[in-house]
């Protein structure tokens, strides 16, 4: 994944978060270029780091492990540029908590499957799916929906005729005749 490569590149170039904060924004952007919209993300990363340093007195968020999920999410979303998806990614992938990030693929597939109404905002989708998806399957379902959204249920030219979920999908049902 490009985001993983961008993070690896960032950490290779700047081993400590203090190094990222002290670096010129364009150097940070160059380090994460592979992840896309690097110039915007570099500025945002540095703003977040500066905010954490000001609030915590250090670039250390280890105290978040002592908080419940709602408190961690509230703290993270109070940081500049951090929304529900990013907060849920931190909870799920960095903290091992049963969060459910809703990215563009998860959002699209959930709407097409009828789990969400068409037009549901990303923020509302996050809240609804968090309540809908059982905690013990959130990690695996998140990854599966992303993979499905990237390879089968694409935004443009979805592969409905070959989709294993087509019999359970209103979107596919409206597009593809039933297989006899």
Residue frames as a rotation matrix with the C-alpha (Angstrom) as fourth column:
UNK 1
0.575 0.818 0.000 0.00
0.818 -0.575 0.000 0.00
0.000 0.000 -1.000 0.00
UNK 2
0.097 -0.549 0.830 1.24
0.459 -0.715 -0.527 3.47
0.883 0.432 0.183 -0.82
UNK 3
0.700 0.194 0.687 0.46
-0.436 -0.646 0.627 4.77
0.566 -0.738 -0.367 2.67
UNK 4
0.915 -0.400 0.049 2.67
0.222 0.603 0.766 2.09
-0.336 -0.690 0.641 4.22
UNK 5
0.238 -0.857 0.458 5.49
0.940 0.084 -0.331 2.90
0.245 0.509 0.825 1.81
UNK 6
0.294 -0.073 0.953 5.12
0.055 -0.994 -0.093 6.61
0.954 0.080 -0.288 2.56
UNK 7
0.922 0.066 0.383 5.30
-0.369 -0.153 0.917 5.96
0.120 -0.986 -0.117 6.30
UNK 8
0.687 -0.721 0.094 8.37
0.651 0.668 0.362 3.72
-0.324 -0.187 0.927 5.89
UNK 9
0.122 -0.629 0.768 10.03
0.756 -0.441 -0.483 6.42
0.642 0.640 0.422 3.79
UNK 10
0.585 0.169 0.793 9.20
-0.263 -0.886 0.383 9.09
0.767 -0.432 -0.474 6.38
UNK 11
0.956 -0.191 0.224 10.66
-0.169 0.265 0.949 7.02
-0.240 -0.945 0.221 9.24
UNK 12
0.472 -0.834 0.284 13.77
0.880 0.467 -0.090 6.17
-0.058 0.293 0.954 7.21
UNK 13
0.038 -0.442 0.896 14.41
0.512 -0.762 -0.397 9.83
0.858 0.474 0.198 6.47
UNK 14
-0.190 0.011 0.982 13.33
-0.667 -0.735 -0.121 11.14
0.720 -0.678 0.147 9.90
UNK 15
-0.543 -0.106 -0.833 13.87
0.250 0.927 -0.281 8.51
0.801 -0.361 -0.477 12.61
UNK 16
-0.685 0.306 -0.662 12.27
0.675 -0.076 -0.734 10.60
-0.274 -0.949 -0.154 15.39
UNK 17
0.336 0.901 0.274 9.04
0.938 -0.348 -0.008 12.63
0.088 0.259 -0.962 15.39
UNK 18
0.472 -0.240 -0.848 11.05
0.275 -0.874 0.400 15.63
-0.838 -0.422 -0.346 16.59
UNK 19
-0.661 -0.741 0.117 13.04
0.285 -0.104 0.953 15.38
-0.694 0.663 0.280 13.34
UNK 20
-0.317 0.651 0.690 9.80
0.927 0.060 0.370 15.53
0.200 0.757 -0.622 11.32
UNK 21
0.655 0.615 -0.439 8.62
0.718 -0.688 0.109 18.55
-0.235 -0.386 -0.892 13.28
UNK 22
0.239 -0.669 -0.704 11.94
0.103 -0.704 0.703 20.38
-0.966 -0.240 -0.099 12.84
UNK 23
-0.523 -0.496 0.693 12.32
0.675 0.256 0.692 19.59
-0.521 0.830 0.201 9.12
UNK 24
-0.763 0.303 -0.571 11.30
-0.535 -0.792 0.294 21.92
-0.363 0.530 0.767 6.31
UNK 25
0.163 0.943 0.290 7.79
-0.456 0.333 -0.826 21.03
-0.875 0.002 0.484 5.10
UNK 26
0.547 0.046 -0.836 9.07
-0.833 0.129 -0.538 20.32
0.083 0.991 0.108 1.59
UNK 27
-0.597 -0.783 -0.177 11.54
-0.731 0.621 -0.282 17.73
0.330 -0.039 -0.943 2.94
UNK 28
-0.565 0.511 0.648 8.70
-0.296 0.608 -0.736 15.98
-0.771 -0.607 -0.193 4.78
UNK 29
0.492 0.785 -0.378 6.59
-0.616 0.007 -0.788 16.14
-0.616 0.620 0.486 1.61
UNK 30
0.042 -0.564 -0.825 9.41
-0.928 0.284 -0.242 14.58
0.371 0.775 -0.511 -0.42
UNK 31
-0.843 -0.419 0.337 9.66
-0.530 0.754 -0.389 11.75
-0.091 -0.506 -0.858 2.10
UNK 32
-0.435 0.763 0.478 5.95
0.063 0.556 -0.829 10.90
-0.898 -0.330 -0.290 1.82
UNK 33
-0.516 0.201 -0.833 5.44
-0.775 -0.523 0.354 11.72
-0.365 0.828 0.426 -1.86
UNK 34
-0.934 0.088 -0.346 4.45
-0.125 0.826 0.549 8.15
0.334 0.556 -0.761 -2.77
UNK 35
-0.692 0.687 -0.222 1.38
0.607 0.389 -0.693 8.41
-0.390 -0.614 -0.686 -0.54
UNK 36
-0.153 0.641 0.752 -0.22
0.813 -0.351 0.465 11.20
0.562 0.682 -0.468 -2.59
UNK 37
0.649 0.429 0.629 -1.10
0.210 -0.895 0.393 14.83
0.732 -0.123 -0.670 -1.80
UNK 38
0.106 -0.755 -0.647 2.23
0.920 0.321 -0.223 15.04
0.376 -0.572 0.729 0.00
UNK 39
-0.666 -0.396 0.633 2.41
0.217 -0.914 -0.344 18.83
0.714 -0.092 0.694 0.25
UNK 40
0.160 0.821 0.548 -0.89
-0.556 -0.384 0.737 19.00
0.815 -0.423 0.395 2.14
UNK 41
0.791 0.168 -0.589 -0.12
0.266 0.773 0.576 15.98
0.552 -0.612 0.566 4.30
UNK 42
-0.216 -0.953 -0.214 3.34
0.742 -0.017 -0.670 17.28
0.634 -0.304 0.711 5.26
UNK 43
-0.588 0.074 0.805 1.91
-0.326 -0.933 -0.153 20.53
0.740 -0.353 0.573 6.59
UNK 44
0.484 0.865 0.130 -0.86
-0.533 0.174 0.828 18.65
0.694 -0.470 0.546 8.40
UNK 45
0.498 -0.382 -0.779 1.58
0.598 0.802 -0.011 16.19
0.628 -0.460 0.628 9.99
UNK 46
-0.591 -0.802 0.087 3.74
0.517 -0.459 -0.722 19.02
0.619 -0.381 0.686 11.26
UNK 47
-0.286 0.582 0.761 0.70
-0.603 -0.727 0.328 20.88
0.745 -0.365 0.559 12.65
UNK 48
0.737 0.560 -0.378 -0.41
-0.125 0.663 0.738 17.74
0.664 -0.497 0.559 14.46
UNK 49
0.126 -0.784 -0.608 3.07
0.795 0.446 -0.411 17.19
0.594 -0.432 0.679 15.89
UNK 50
-0.719 -0.374 0.586 3.28
0.045 -0.866 -0.498 20.81
0.694 -0.331 0.639 17.05
UNK 51
0.150 0.867 0.474 -0.15
-0.667 -0.265 0.696 20.51
0.730 -0.421 0.539 18.71
UNK 52
0.725 0.062 -0.686 0.79
0.308 0.862 0.403 17.26
0.616 -0.504 0.605 20.46
UNK 53
-0.308 -0.926 -0.217 4.07
0.714 -0.074 -0.697 18.75
0.629 -0.369 0.684 21.68
UNK 54
-0.599 0.129 0.791 2.26
-0.350 -0.930 -0.114 21.82
0.721 -0.345 0.602 23.02
UNK 55
0.426 0.885 0.191 -0.47
-0.622 0.133 0.772 19.82
0.657 -0.447 0.607 24.76
UNK 56
0.887 -0.025 -0.461 1.60
0.224 0.897 0.382 16.94
0.404 -0.442 0.801 26.08
UNK 57
0.708 -0.699 0.102 4.92
-0.576 -0.488 0.655 18.67
-0.408 -0.523 -0.748 26.68
UNK 58
-0.497 -0.816 0.294 6.53
-0.402 0.517 0.756 16.01
-0.769 0.257 -0.585 24.47
UNK 59
-0.172 0.398 -0.901 5.88
-0.944 0.195 0.267 14.10
0.281 0.896 0.342 21.26
UNK 60
-0.979 -0.132 -0.155 4.38
-0.062 0.919 -0.389 11.20
0.194 -0.371 -0.908 23.18
UNK 61
-0.171 0.983 0.070 0.82
-0.862 -0.183 0.472 9.92
0.477 0.020 0.879 23.11
UNK 62
-0.736 -0.181 -0.652 1.39
0.013 0.960 -0.281 6.79
0.677 -0.215 -0.704 25.19
UNK 63
-0.893 0.425 0.145 -1.11
-0.226 -0.147 -0.963 8.04
-0.388 -0.893 0.227 27.76
UNK 64
-0.252 0.839 -0.482 -3.87
-0.956 -0.138 0.258 7.43
0.150 0.526 0.837 25.23
UNK 65
-0.536 -0.007 -0.844 -3.56
-0.128 0.989 0.073 3.69
0.835 0.147 -0.531 25.94
UNK 66
-0.952 0.160 -0.262 -5.08
0.290 0.184 -0.939 4.37
-0.102 -0.970 -0.221 29.37
UNK 67
-0.589 0.751 -0.299 -8.20
-0.653 -0.660 -0.371 5.97
-0.476 -0.024 0.879 27.86
UNK 68
-0.039 0.655 0.754 -11.34
0.330 0.721 -0.609 4.32
-0.943 0.225 -0.244 26.53
UNK 69
-0.391 -0.146 0.909 -12.05
0.901 0.141 0.411 4.36
-0.188 0.979 0.077 22.79
UNK 70
0.604 0.711 0.361 -14.40
0.761 -0.649 0.005 7.36
0.237 0.271 -0.933 22.92
UNK 71
0.775 -0.371 -0.512 -11.83
0.076 -0.750 0.657 9.46
-0.627 -0.548 -0.553 24.80
UNK 72
-0.317 -0.904 0.286 -9.05
0.432 0.131 0.892 8.47
-0.844 0.407 0.349 22.38
UNK 73
-0.135 0.349 0.927 -11.26
0.984 -0.060 0.166 9.32
0.113 0.935 -0.335 19.42
UNK 74
0.867 0.488 -0.101 -12.20
0.498 -0.853 0.155 12.67
-0.011 -0.184 -0.983 20.97
UNK 75
0.354 -0.820 -0.449 -8.54
0.071 -0.455 0.887 13.53
-0.932 -0.347 -0.103 21.59
UNK 76
-0.485 -0.625 0.612 -7.42
0.615 0.254 0.746 12.51
-0.622 0.738 0.261 18.12
UNK 77
0.053 0.575 0.817 -10.23
0.965 -0.240 0.106 14.31
0.257 0.782 -0.567 16.30
UNK 78
0.850 0.162 -0.502 -9.39
0.349 -0.886 0.305 17.46
-0.395 -0.434 -0.809 18.26
UNK 79
-0.204 -0.973 -0.107 -6.04
0.358 -0.176 0.917 17.53
-0.911 0.149 0.385 16.46
UNK 80
0.061 0.246 -0.967 -5.89
-0.649 -0.727 -0.225 19.68
-0.758 0.642 0.115 13.30
UNK 81
-0.184 -0.076 -0.980 -6.91
-0.968 0.188 0.167 17.71
0.171 0.979 -0.108 10.23
UNK 82
-0.991 -0.127 -0.043 -7.74
-0.116 0.972 -0.205 14.46
0.068 -0.198 -0.978 12.04
UNK 83
-0.184 0.980 -0.072 -11.21
-0.917 -0.144 0.373 13.13
0.355 0.135 0.925 11.29
UNK 84
0.480 0.507 0.716 -13.12
-0.774 0.629 0.073 10.02
-0.414 -0.589 0.694 12.31
UNK 85
0.930 -0.150 -0.336 -11.44
-0.102 0.773 -0.627 7.80
0.354 0.617 0.703 9.70
UNK 86
0.019 -0.998 0.056 -7.92
-0.293 -0.059 -0.954 8.66
0.956 0.001 -0.294 10.81
UNK 87
-0.192 -0.024 0.981 -8.86
-0.979 -0.069 -0.193 8.34
0.073 -0.997 -0.010 14.48
UNK 88
0.770 0.539 0.341 -10.41
-0.555 0.830 -0.058 4.93
-0.314 -0.145 0.938 13.81
UNK 89
0.678 -0.609 -0.412 -7.29
-0.072 0.503 -0.861 3.84
0.732 0.614 0.297 11.89
UNK 90
-0.318 -0.792 0.521 -5.12
-0.659 -0.211 -0.722 4.78
0.682 -0.573 -0.455 14.88
UNK 91
0.111 0.453 0.884 -7.44
-0.947 0.317 -0.043 2.92
-0.300 -0.833 0.465 17.24
UNK 92
0.931 0.363 0.017 -7.57
-0.335 0.876 -0.348 -0.18
-0.141 0.318 0.937 15.03
UNK 93
0.745 -0.640 -0.187 -4.07
0.179 0.462 -0.868 -0.47
0.643 0.613 0.459 13.61
UNK 94
-0.175 -0.887 0.427 -1.87
-0.287 -0.368 -0.884 1.26
0.942 -0.277 -0.190 16.19
UNK 95
-0.449 0.052 0.892 -3.74
-0.885 -0.160 -0.436 0.49
0.121 -0.986 0.118 19.39
UNK 96
-0.931 0.056 -0.362 -5.38
0.017 0.994 0.108 -2.84
0.366 0.094 -0.926 18.55
UNK 97
-0.645 0.764 0.021 -8.84
-0.249 -0.184 -0.951 -1.57
-0.723 -0.618 0.309 19.46
UNK 98
-0.482 0.558 0.676 -12.07
0.766 0.642 0.016 -2.70
-0.425 0.525 -0.737 17.79
UNK 99
-0.211 0.360 -0.909 -12.66
-0.304 -0.908 -0.289 0.45
-0.929 0.215 0.302 15.75
UNK 100
0.109 0.293 0.950 -14.07
0.801 0.539 -0.258 0.46
-0.588 0.789 -0.176 12.22
UNK 101
-0.564 -0.385 -0.730 -12.48
-0.067 -0.860 0.506 2.98
-0.823 0.334 0.460 9.84
UNK 102
0.467 0.742 0.481 -14.68
0.580 0.154 -0.800 4.06
-0.668 0.652 -0.359 6.96
UNK 103
-0.618 -0.662 -0.424 -12.66
0.000 -0.539 0.842 5.04
-0.786 0.520 0.333 3.92
UNK 104
-0.329 0.499 -0.802 -14.01
-0.886 -0.457 0.079 5.68
-0.327 0.736 0.593 0.43
UNK 105
-0.689 0.032 -0.725 -14.08
-0.402 0.815 0.418 1.96
0.604 0.579 -0.548 -0.47
UNK 106
-0.872 0.384 -0.304 -15.85
0.481 0.553 -0.681 0.87
-0.093 -0.740 -0.666 2.73
UNK 107
-0.518 0.681 -0.517 -18.33
-0.276 -0.705 -0.653 3.73
-0.809 -0.195 0.554 2.30
UNK 108
-0.414 0.320 -0.852 -19.11
-0.909 -0.096 0.406 2.84
0.048 0.943 0.330 -1.33
UNK 109
-0.771 0.079 -0.632 -19.49
-0.061 0.978 0.197 -0.90
0.634 0.190 -0.749 -0.71
UNK 110
-0.841 0.467 -0.271 -21.66
0.390 0.178 -0.903 -0.37
-0.374 -0.866 -0.332 2.38
UNK 111
-0.367 0.726 -0.582 -24.01
-0.632 -0.653 -0.417 1.88
-0.683 0.214 0.698 0.40
UNK 112
-0.416 0.179 -0.891 -24.19
-0.830 0.325 0.453 -0.53
0.370 0.929 0.013 -2.51
UNK 113
-0.847 0.084 -0.525 -24.90
0.207 0.961 -0.182 -3.46
0.489 -0.263 -0.832 -0.18
UNK 114
0.115 0.960 0.254 -27.70
0.083 -0.264 0.961 -1.47
0.990 -0.089 -0.110 1.42
UNK 115
-0.129 -0.236 -0.963 -26.05
0.956 0.227 -0.184 -1.18
0.262 -0.945 0.197 4.84
UNK 116
-0.574 -0.049 -0.817 -26.28
0.342 -0.921 -0.186 2.60
-0.744 -0.386 0.545 4.47
UNK 117
0.600 0.792 0.113 -28.69
0.516 -0.275 -0.812 4.80
-0.612 0.545 -0.573 2.56
UNK 118
0.016 -0.521 0.854 -27.42
0.940 -0.283 -0.190 6.46
0.341 0.805 0.485 -0.60
UNK 119
0.293 0.031 0.956 -26.15
0.092 -0.996 0.004 9.92
0.952 0.087 -0.294 0.22
UNK 120
0.913 -0.030 -0.407 -25.04
0.408 0.094 0.908 9.00
0.011 -0.995 0.098 3.75
UNK 121
0.676 -0.701 0.226 -22.15
-0.624 -0.709 -0.330 11.28
0.392 0.082 -0.916 4.68
UNK 122
-0.024 -0.800 -0.600 -18.78
-0.009 0.600 -0.800 9.82
1.000 -0.014 -0.022 5.58
UNK 123
-0.759 -0.252 0.600 -19.12
-0.547 -0.253 -0.798 11.01
0.353 -0.934 0.054 9.20
UNK 124
0.159 0.902 0.402 -22.59
-0.972 0.213 -0.094 9.48
-0.171 -0.376 0.911 9.53
UNK 125
0.586 -0.020 -0.810 -21.37
-0.383 0.874 -0.299 6.27
0.714 0.485 0.505 7.85
UNK 126
-0.526 -0.847 -0.080 -18.62
-0.242 0.239 -0.941 6.03
0.815 -0.475 -0.330 10.46
UNK 127
-0.590 0.369 0.719 -21.15
-0.798 -0.127 -0.590 6.28
-0.127 -0.921 0.369 13.30
UNK 128
0.459 0.878 -0.135 -23.65
-0.887 0.447 -0.113 3.89
-0.039 0.171 0.984 11.71
UNK 129
0.449 -0.328 -0.831 -21.17
-0.280 0.832 -0.479 1.19
0.848 0.448 0.282 10.77
UNK 130
-0.673 -0.666 0.322 -19.45
-0.482 0.065 -0.874 1.39
0.561 -0.743 -0.365 14.15
UNK 131
-0.313 0.656 0.687 -22.78
-0.852 0.126 -0.508 0.44
-0.420 -0.744 0.519 15.70
UNK 132
0.621 0.651 -0.437 -23.67
-0.784 0.518 -0.342 -2.11
0.004 0.554 0.832 13.01
UNK 133
0.297 -0.601 -0.742 -20.45
-0.338 0.661 -0.670 -4.13
0.893 0.450 -0.007 12.72
UNK 134
0.981 0.060 -0.187 -19.70
0.139 0.461 0.876 -6.50
0.139 -0.885 0.444 15.62
UNK 135
0.640 -0.763 0.088 -16.39
-0.719 -0.554 0.420 -5.65
-0.272 -0.332 -0.903 17.33
UNK 136
0.192 -0.622 0.759 -14.84
-0.134 0.750 0.648 -9.10
-0.972 -0.226 0.061 16.78
UNK 137
0.272 -0.104 0.957 -15.01
0.859 0.475 -0.193 -8.82
-0.434 0.874 0.218 12.97
UNK 138
0.862 0.165 -0.479 -14.22
0.028 -0.959 -0.281 -5.13
-0.506 0.229 -0.832 12.46
UNK 139
-0.042 -0.966 -0.255 -10.53
-0.480 -0.204 0.853 -5.55
-0.877 0.159 -0.455 11.61
UNK 140
-0.645 -0.233 0.728 -11.08
0.362 0.746 0.559 -8.36
-0.673 0.624 -0.397 9.10
UNK 141
0.331 0.848 0.413 -14.22
0.845 -0.072 -0.529 -6.81
-0.419 0.525 -0.741 7.60
UNK 142
0.621 -0.184 -0.762 -12.49
-0.213 -0.975 0.063 -3.45
-0.755 0.123 -0.644 7.18
UNK 143
-0.453 -0.884 -0.111 -9.64
-0.423 0.104 0.900 -5.05
-0.785 0.455 -0.421 5.22
UNK 144
-0.514 0.319 0.796 -12.03
0.649 0.752 0.117 -7.25
-0.561 0.577 -0.593 3.20
UNK 145
0.589 0.806 -0.060 -14.25
0.593 -0.482 -0.645 -4.32
-0.548 0.345 -0.762 2.21
UNK 146
0.301 -0.575 -0.760 -11.24
-0.526 -0.765 0.370 -2.28
-0.795 0.289 -0.533 1.11
UNK 147
-0.733 -0.601 0.318 -9.95
-0.114 0.570 0.814 -5.16
-0.670 0.560 -0.486 -1.00
UNK 148
-0.187 0.764 0.618 -13.42
0.841 0.450 -0.302 -5.77
-0.509 0.463 -0.726 -2.44
UNK 149
0.696 0.486 -0.529 -13.87
0.243 -0.853 -0.462 -2.06
-0.676 0.193 -0.711 -3.19
UNK 150
-0.004 -0.803 -0.595 -10.51
-0.605 -0.472 0.641 -1.83
-0.796 0.363 -0.485 -4.94
UNK 151
-0.851 -0.504 0.146 -10.79
-0.245 0.627 0.739 -4.98
-0.464 0.593 -0.658 -7.03
UNK 152
-0.672 0.668 0.318 -14.48
0.740 0.618 0.265 -5.78
-0.020 0.414 -0.910 -7.61
UNK 153
0.396 0.903 -0.168 -16.85
0.912 -0.408 -0.047 -3.07
-0.111 -0.134 -0.985 -6.38
UNK 154
-0.652 -0.758 0.007 -14.88
0.741 -0.636 0.216 -0.26
-0.159 0.146 0.976 -7.97
UNK 155
-0.284 0.525 -0.803 -16.30
0.046 -0.829 -0.558 3.26
-0.958 -0.195 0.211 -8.20
UNK 156
0.076 0.221 -0.972 -16.07
-0.947 -0.289 -0.140 3.16
-0.312 0.931 0.188 -11.99
UNK 157
0.043 0.014 -0.999 -16.87
-0.718 0.696 -0.021 -0.08
0.695 0.718 0.040 -13.83
UNK 158
-0.156 -0.042 0.987 -17.80
-0.868 0.483 -0.117 -2.32
-0.472 -0.875 -0.111 -10.88
UNK 159
-0.764 -0.223 -0.605 -17.53
-0.520 0.768 0.374 -6.03
0.382 0.601 -0.703 -11.73
UNK 160
-0.167 0.813 0.559 -21.07
-0.926 0.066 -0.372 -6.90
-0.340 -0.579 0.741 -10.65
UNK 161
0.546 0.476 -0.690 -21.47
-0.721 0.687 -0.096 -9.93
0.428 0.550 0.718 -12.94
UNK 162
0.063 -0.610 -0.790 -18.58
0.081 0.792 -0.605 -11.72
0.995 -0.026 0.100 -11.21
UNK 163
-0.436 -0.233 0.869 -19.14
-0.731 -0.471 -0.493 -10.41
0.525 -0.851 0.035 -7.69
UNK 164
-0.750 0.097 -0.654 -19.67
0.328 0.913 -0.241 -13.06
0.574 -0.396 -0.717 -5.02
UNK 165
-0.783 0.461 -0.417 -22.04
0.305 -0.299 -0.904 -10.67
-0.542 -0.835 0.093 -3.22
UNK 166
-0.927 0.369 -0.064 -24.25
-0.271 -0.543 0.795 -9.87
0.259 0.754 0.603 -6.21
UNK 167
-0.333 0.850 -0.408 -27.19
0.467 0.524 0.712 -11.94
0.819 0.046 -0.571 -4.88
UNK 168
0.067 0.296 -0.953 -27.16
0.991 -0.131 0.029 -9.85
-0.117 -0.946 -0.302 -1.67
UNK 169
-0.701 -0.498 -0.510 -26.56
0.423 -0.866 0.265 -6.51
-0.574 -0.029 0.819 -3.33
UNK 170
0.395 0.906 -0.150 -29.33
0.470 -0.340 -0.815 -4.15
-0.789 0.251 -0.560 -4.43
UNK 171
0.151 -0.432 -0.889 -26.86
-0.621 -0.741 0.255 -2.20
-0.769 0.514 -0.380 -6.56
UNK 172
-0.862 -0.506 0.014 -25.84
-0.333 0.587 0.738 -5.30
-0.382 0.632 -0.675 -8.51
UNK 173
-0.423 0.787 0.449 -29.43
0.624 0.612 -0.486 -6.49
-0.657 0.075 -0.750 -8.71
UNK 174
0.522 0.618 -0.587 -30.38
0.048 -0.709 -0.704 -3.28
-0.851 0.340 -0.400 -10.47
UNK 175
0.091 -0.622 -0.778 -27.49
-0.857 -0.447 0.257 -3.66
-0.507 0.643 -0.573 -12.93
UNK 176
-0.781 -0.536 -0.321 -27.11
-0.622 0.713 0.323 -7.38
0.056 0.452 -0.890 -13.59
UNK 177
0.293 0.888 -0.356 -29.75
-0.774 0.438 0.457 -9.94
0.562 0.141 0.815 -14.52
UNK 178
0.396 -0.078 0.915 -29.94
-0.736 0.569 0.367 -12.89
-0.549 -0.819 0.168 -12.14
UNK 179
-0.599 -0.646 -0.474 -27.75
-0.793 0.563 0.233 -15.85
0.116 0.515 -0.849 -13.05
UNK 180
0.520 0.854 -0.016 -29.88
-0.852 0.520 0.051 -18.89
0.052 -0.013 0.999 -13.93
